[in-house]
Amino acid sequence: VQTTFRQAKFDKILEILQDRGVNMEIHNTICSATEKRQTEAEELSKTVDKMIVIGGKNSSNTQKLVEICAKNCGNTVHIETICDLVLNNFGKDDKIGITAGASTPPAIIKEVVVTMSEALENAVQNLGGSEEATFEQMLEESLVTLHTGDVVKGTVIQVVNEEVSVNLGFKSDGIIARGEFSSDPTVVPSKTVQPGDEIEVFVVRVNDGDGNVMLSRKRIEAQKGIEEIEAAYNEKAVVTGTVTSVVKGGLIAVVNGVNVFIPSSQVSNRFIEDLSVFNGQELEFNIIEVDRVKRRFIGGRKALVEQEIAAKRAALFETIQAGSRVNGTVSRLTDFGAFVDLGGVDGLIHISEMSWGRISNPKEVLKEGQEVEVFVLDVDKEKGKISLSLKDADKNPWKLAAEKYAVGSIVEGKVVRMVPFGAFVELEPGVDGLVHISQIANKHVVKPEDELKVGEVINVKVLEVNPEQKKISLSKRQADAPVEEAPAEEAATEE
């Protein structure tokens, strides 16, 4: 039904349908102000001699008021302006009631009442008497005057489709559209306010063309928020805001209903490529610039983050010690190693400390964001540097190298690197041995590459093992030499 439909008729229709067993889902869209106006008009028309209904001839709202009043008061007059009012039809003893449609401009209502008030005063003066109050005075007392830009209080009537209707004591109800309820798009009006709640609102427009007063709660938040932001700026205080969007050049965070721009250079103390990770997060920051005229408010986290890091760094350096095990998160990979965040302070794992085996790139072992357990090799408090390692000393393959690779034994290995004086052969991850150029073949070798290839698997003989210096001397020439058979007599003697 229309918002101006009579509640009594609506209830009657529902009653009939329910009696017939119709299954219904009911959404009452009747404006409570219209219902209240109709109820008041019905009560008033029962107590007066004549009724004046002010409003457009084509207004459904006004037509219903005329219909209601005419049932109770035969002398009901419907006028659009003061020009339609015939004062000669009213006697000096008549008790007159006046009502108006919700969309009737206040100026027209006031003009009718003032004209009748003047007529009453003239009649009183002719009679030599006086009245305590005129129609005009009673009108001023009964109607709230609203202007665009006013901040007023009202009572929530209902929330329909997330639009909030508010009783302002005005001739029409106010409406807060969903977009004007809060600066925070996640706020749901129906979960925030309930019928009967008193709220403060900003008058955006007194008449939207349909007789409704357009209101905003968001602007009230913004006004209070601006004051709080200015106070935080002057006091250099920290504020908390929720990031609502990622825009070109930074973030938009809402602080007490006010949008604050955080430039990408101020989001952290280092460059962050993907700012979308902050979307929806609550962040603490300082207000570094305020321009109320342009409604420009800029926030910054850089100094705050640096202070936090300095505090964490100081706390970490007080407790961390060489030889300890700590947990961290890989924050950045480079060609020479990986930086690990230990809780506000980054330590470095050099590529040589990532594995007992040979690796060519840190990405073979780690990835950014990975949680790792590392060993602290060294702590330099003065330079603020921490050296880390992924290599567990208990799993050092050189501890058993002398037993596994006994002198004189022949073992298998893979050629991993060439140098002018020979070739390095990997016996196992972390254990390499050197085949000197003179031990490559049973002939003169000019370059190791002439006889060997990187990646080739060969047999070598262990000539010497030095675990302390992590050195093993190998020989391919001797491993390839045929095994000499013992003379027959010597063999028989041994038997």
C-alpha positions in Angstrom: 0.0 0.0 0.0 0.9 3.7 -0.3 2.7 5.1 2.7 -0.4 7.4 3.3 -2.9 4.5 3.3 -5.1 4.3 6.4 -3.8 1.9 9.0 -7.4 0.9 10.0 -8.2 -0.2 6.4 -4.9 -2.0 6.1 -5.6 -3.9 9.3 -9.1 -4.8 8.1 -7.7 -6.2 4.8 -5.2 -8.3 6.8 -7.9 -9.5 9.1 -10.1 -10.7 6.1 -7.1 -12.4 4.4 -6.1 -14.1 7.6 -9.7 -15.3 8.2 -9.5 -16.9 4.7 -6.3 -18.7 5.7 -4.0 -16.9 3.3 -0.3 -17.4 4.1 1.2 -13.9 4.1 4.5 -12.1 4.7 3.6 -8.6 5.9 5.8 -5.5 5.5 4.0 -2.5 6.9 5.1 0.5 4.7 2.5 3.0 6.1 4.3 6.1 7.4 3.6 6.3 11.1 3.4 10.1 10.9 0.6 9.8 8.3 -1.2 7.4 10.6 -0.7 9.7 13.5 -2.0 12.6 11.5 -5.1 10.7 10.4 -5.8 9.6 14.0 -5.4 13.1 15.3 -7.7 14.5 12.5 -10.3 11.9 13.4 -10.3 12.8 17.1 -10.2 16.5 16.4 -13.1 16.4 13.9 -15.3 14.8 16.5 -14.9 17.7 18.9 -15.3 20.8 16.5 -18.1 22.5 14.6 -16.1 23.0 11.5 -12.9 21.4 10.0 -10.4 22.9 7.6 -8.2 20.5 5.7 -5.3 22.2 4.0 -3.5 20.4 1.1 -3.4 19.7 -2.7 -6.5 18.5 -4.5 -4.6 15.6 -6.0 -2.8 14.6 -2.8 -3.8 11.1 -1.7 -2.7 12.0 1.9 -5.0 15.1 2.0 -7.9 13.3 0.4 -7.9 10.7 3.1 -7.8 13.4 5.8 -10.9 15.0 4.1 -12.7 11.7 4.0 -11.9 11.0 7.7 -13.0 14.5 8.9 -16.2 14.5 6.8 -17.5 11.4 8.5 -17.3 13.1 11.9 -17.9 16.7 11.0 -20.4 17.6 8.3 -18.8 21.1 7.9 -15.5 20.0 6.5 -13.8 22.3 4.1 -10.9 21.3 1.8 -8.7 24.2 0.7 -5.3 24.4 -1.1 -4.5 28.0 -0.2 -5.9 30.9 1.8 -7.6 32.0 -1.4 -10.0 29.0 -1.2 -11.1 30.0 2.3 -14.5 31.8 2.7 -14.3 33.4 6.1 -18.0 34.4 6.0 -18.9 30.8 6.5 -17.5 30.9 10.0 -19.4 32.2 13.0 -17.7 33.9 16.0 -18.8 31.0 18.3 -17.6 28.3 16.0 -15.1 25.8 17.3 -12.8 25.3 14.3 -10.3 22.5 13.8 -7.4 22.7 11.3 -5.3 19.9 9.8 -3.0 19.6 6.8 -1.5 16.9 4.5 2.1 15.8 5.2 3.4 17.4 2.0 1.6 20.8 2.6 4.2 23.5 2.8 4.4 25.1 6.3 4.1 28.6 4.8 0.6 27.8 3.4 -0.5 26.4 6.8 0.8 29.5 8.6 -0.9 31.8 6.1 -4.3 30.2 6.7 -3.9 30.3 10.5 -2.6 33.9 10.5 -5.5 35.1 8.4 -8.0 33.4 10.7 -6.1 34.7 13.8 -6.4 38.2 12.5 -10.1 37.8 11.8 -10.5 36.4 15.4 -8.6 39.4 16.9 -10.7 41.8 14.9 -13.9 40.1 16.2 -12.6 40.2 19.8 -11.7 43.9 19.5 -15.1 44.7 18.2 -16.5 42.9 21.2 -14.2 44.8 23.5 -12.7 41.6 24.9 -9.5 39.6 24.5 -8.3 36.0 24.0 -5.4 34.4 25.8 -3.9 32.9 22.8 -4.4 33.2 19.0 -4.3 30.4 16.4 -1.0 31.6 15.3 0.5 31.3 18.8 -0.9 27.9 19.2 0.5 26.9 15.8 4.0 28.1 16.8 3.8 26.1 20.0 2.6 22.9 18.4 4.9 22.7 15.4 8.7 22.3 15.5 10.5 24.6 13.1 13.3 22.9 11.1 16.0 24.4 8.8 18.6 22.8 6.7 21.8 22.3 8.7 20.0 22.0 12.1 21.2 19.4 14.5 18.2 18.0 16.4 17.1 15.0 18.4 14.4 12.6 17.4 13.0 9.2 18.3 13.4 6.1 16.0 10.0 5.0 14.7 11.0 2.1 12.5 13.7 0.6 10.3 12.5 -0.6 6.9 14.9 -1.8 4.2 17.7 -0.3 6.3 16.1 3.2 6.1 15.4 4.7 9.5 12.3 6.7 10.1 12.6 9.3 12.9 9.9 11.3 14.8 11.1 14.9 15.1 8.0 16.5 16.5 7.6 18.1 13.0 4.6 17.8 10.7 6.5 15.1 8.8 8.8 12.3 9.8 12.5 12.4 9.0 14.2 9.6 7.0 17.8 8.5 7.3 18.9 6.8 4.1 21.2 3.8 4.4 24.1 5.8 2.9 23.6 8.6 5.4 23.5 6.4 8.5 27.3 5.9 9.0 30.6 6.5 7.3 31.4 2.9 8.0 29.8 0.8 5.2 29.8 -2.3 7.5 27.4 -0.7 10.0 23.9 -2.1 9.6 21.2 0.4 10.8 18.7 -2.3 11.9 21.4 -3.8 14.2 22.4 -0.4 15.6 19.1 1.3 16.5 15.7 0.1 17.5 12.2 1.8 17.6 12.1 4.1 20.6 15.8 4.9 20.6 16.6 8.7 20.8 19.2 9.8 18.3 20.8 13.0 17.2 20.5 13.8 13.5 21.6 16.5 11.0 18.8 18.0 8.8 19.9 17.7 5.2 16.7 18.9 3.5 13.4 19.9 5.1 11.3 18.7 2.2 12.4 16.2 -0.4 9.4 16.8 -2.6 7.3 14.1 -1.0 7.0 15.8 2.3 9.7 13.9 4.0 12.6 15.4 6.0 15.9 14.1 4.8 18.3 13.4 7.7 21.9 12.3 8.2 23.5 10.6 11.2 26.8 10.3 9.3 27.3 14.0 9.3 26.9 14.1 13.1 29.6 11.5 13.4 31.8 13.5 11.0 31.4 16.8 13.0 32.3 15.1 16.2 35.0 13.1 14.5 36.6 16.2 13.1 36.8 17.7 16.5 38.5 14.6 17.9 40.9 14.4 15.0 41.9 18.0 15.5 42.5 17.4 19.2 44.6 14.3 18.3 46.6 16.4 15.9 47.2 19.2 18.4 48.1 16.7 21.2 50.1 14.4 18.9 48.0 11.6 20.1 47.5 8.2 18.5 44.2 7.4 16.8 42.7 4.1 15.7 40.9 3.8 12.3 39.5 1.0 10.2 40.8 0.7 6.6 37.8 0.8 4.3 39.5 1.0 0.9 42.8 0.9 -1.0 43.2 3.9 -3.3 45.8 5.2 -5.6 48.7 6.3 -3.5 47.6 4.9 -0.2 44.8 3.9 2.2 41.5 5.4 3.4 40.8 4.8 7.1 37.7 5.9 8.9 38.2 7.5 12.3 35.0 8.4 14.2 33.1 8.8 10.9 35.9 10.8 9.2 37.9 9.6 6.2 41.6 9.9 6.8 44.1 9.4 3.9 47.3 7.4 4.7 49.9 7.8 1.9 51.7 4.7 0.9 55.0 6.2 2.1 53.4 6.6 5.6 51.9 3.1 5.9 55.1 1.6 7.3 58.8 2.3 7.7 59.5 0.3 4.5 58.0 0.0 1.1 54.9 -2.3 0.9 54.1 -3.4 -2.6 50.6 -4.8 -1.9 48.5 -2.5 0.3 45.4 -4.7 0.0 46.7 -6.7 3.0 45.5 -3.8 5.2 42.0 -3.7 3.9 39.5 -4.1 6.7 42.2 -3.9 9.4 42.3 -1.6 12.4 45.4 0.5 12.4 46.9 2.9 14.9 48.5 6.1 13.5 49.1 9.8 14.0 47.4 12.7 12.4 50.1 14.6 10.5 48.1 17.1 8.6 44.7 18.8 9.1 42.8 21.2 6.7 39.3 21.6 8.0 38.3 23.9 5.2 39.2 21.4 2.5 38.2 18.5 4.7 41.6 17.1 4.2 43.0 14.8 6.9 46.2 12.9 6.5 47.5 10.1 8.8 50.9 8.6 9.2 52.2 5.3 10.7 55.9 5.6 9.7 57.1 7.3 12.9 54.9 5.1 15.1 56.2 1.9 13.4 59.8 3.1 13.9 59.1 3.7 17.5 57.6 0.2 17.9 60.5 -1.4 16.1 63.0 0.5 18.3 61.3 -0.8 21.4 61.2 -4.3 20.1 64.8 -4.2 19.0 65.9 -3.0 22.4 63.9 -5.8 24.1 65.3 -8.4 21.7 68.9 -7.5 22.1 68.5 -7.7 25.8 67.6 -11.4 25.7 69.0 -12.9 22.5 72.3 -14.8 22.7 74.7 -16.6 20.4 74.1 -20.3 20.4 70.4 -20.1 21.1 67.5 -21.3 19.0 64.8 -18.8 18.0 61.7 -18.8 15.8 61.1 -16.3 13.1 59.4 -15.5 9.8 61.2 -15.1 6.5 60.6 -11.4 5.5 62.8 -11.0 2.5 64.9 -13.1 0.1 68.1 -11.9 -1.7 70.7 -13.5 -3.8 73.1 -13.7 -0.9 70.7 -14.9 1.8 67.4 -14.4 3.6 66.2 -11.9 6.2 64.2 -13.4 9.1 61.9 -11.3 11.3 62.5 -12.3 14.9 59.8 -10.0 16.3 60.6 -6.5 15.0 64.2 -7.1 14.2 65.6 -8.9 11.1 68.4 -11.3 11.3 70.4 -12.6 8.3 70.9 -16.2 7.2 73.7 -16.2 4.7 73.3 -18.6 1.8 76.3 -20.6 3.1 74.3 -21.1 6.4 71.1 -22.4 4.8 72.2 -26.0 4.2 75.1 -28.4 4.8 74.7 -29.2 1.1 75.4 -26.9 -1.8 72.7 -24.4 -3.0 72.8 -21.7 -5.6 69.8 -19.7 -4.6 68.0 -19.1 -1.3 64.7 -19.8 -3.0 65.7 -23.5 -3.2 65.3 -23.7 0.6 63.1 -20.8 1.8 60.1 -18.7 0.7 58.8 -15.4 2.0 56.4 -15.7 4.9 57.7 -19.1 5.9 58.1 -19.7 9.6 61.5 -21.2 10.5 63.6 -22.2 13.5 67.1 -20.8 13.3 70.3 -20.9 15.3 71.9 -17.7 16.4 75.5 -17.5 15.3 76.4 -14.0 16.4 74.9 -10.9 17.9 76.4 -7.5 17.3 74.5 -5.0 19.5 76.5 -2.0 18.4 75.8 -2.5 14.7 72.4 -4.0 15.4 73.1 -7.1 13.4 72.2 -10.7 14.1 73.7 -13.6 12.1 71.6 -16.7 11.8 71.9 -20.3 10.5 69.6 -23.1 9.5 72.3 -25.7 9.9 72.0 -27.8 13.0 75.4 -28.4 14.5 74.4 -31.8 15.7 73.8 -32.9 12.1 77.1 -31.7 10.9 78.2 -34.4 8.3 81.9 -33.7 9.0 81.5 -35.3 12.4 81.4 -38.7 10.9 83.4 -38.0 7.8 86.6 -39.7 9.0 84.7 -42.9 9.7 82.5 -42.9 6.6 85.3 -42.0 4.3 88.3 -44.0 5.6 91.7 -43.4 4.0 92.3 -46.0 1.2 88.5 -46.6 0.6 87.0 -46.1 -2.8 83.7 -44.1 -2.8 81.3 -42.6 -5.3 80.8 -38.9 -5.7 79.5 -36.2 -8.1 81.6 -33.5 -9.7 80.2 -30.2 -8.6 82.8 -27.6 -9.4 85.9 -27.0 -11.5 89.0 -25.0 -10.5 92.3 -24.6 -12.4 94.1 -27.0 -10.0 91.4 -29.7 -9.9 87.8 -30.6 -9.4 85.6 -30.7 -6.3 83.5 -33.8 -5.8 80.4 -34.0 -3.5 80.4 -37.2 -1.5 77.2 -36.2 0.3 75.4 -32.9 1.0 77.8 -30.8 2.9 80.9 -32.9 2.3 83.1 -32.1 -0.7 86.5 -33.5 -1.5 89.2 -32.3 -3.9 90.6 -34.3 -6.8 93.9 -32.6 -7.6 94.6 -32.2 -11.3 97.5 -34.6 -10.9 95.1 -37.2 -9.5 92.5 -37.0 -12.3 94.1 -39.4 -14.8 97.1 -41.5 -15.4 98.5 -39.0 -17.8 99.2 -35.3 -18.0 96.0 -33.2 -17.7 96.1 -29.6 -18.8 92.6 -28.6 -17.7 90.2 -30.6 -15.4 87.4 -29.9 -18.0 89.3 -32.0 -20.5 88.6 -35.1 -18.4 85.6 -34.3 -16.3 82.2 -32.7 -16.5 80.1 -31.0 -13.8 77.3 -33.4 -12.7 79.3 -36.5 -13.6 79.3 -39.3 -11.1 82.7 -40.9 -10.6 84.6 -43.3 -8.3 87.4 -41.8 -6.2 89.9 -43.1 -3.7 90.3 -41.4 -0.3 93.8 -40.2 0.2 93.5 -38.0 3.3 90.7 -36.7 5.7 90.9 -33.6 7.9 87.5 -33.0 9.6 88.8 -30.0 11.5 89.6 -28.1 8.3 86.8 -29.8 6.4 89.2 -31.1 3.7 89.3 -34.5 2.0 91.9 -35.4 -0.7 90.7 -37.7 -3.4 92.1 -39.5 -6.4 90.3 -40.6 -9.5 93.5 -41.9 -11.1 94.1 -44.4 -8.3 90.5 -45.4 -8.1 90.5 -46.2 -11.9 93.8 -48.2 -11.7 93.4 -52.0 -12.1 93.8 -54.1 -8.9 97.2 -55.9 -9.2 96.9 -59.7 -8.7 99.3 -61.2 -6.2 102.0 -63.8 -7.5 100.8 -67.5 -7.3 103.5 -68.6 -4.9 102.8 -65.6 -2.6 99.2 -66.4 -2.6 99.8 -70.1 -1.8 102.0 -69.2 1.1 99.4 -66.9 2.5 96.9 -69.8 2.3 
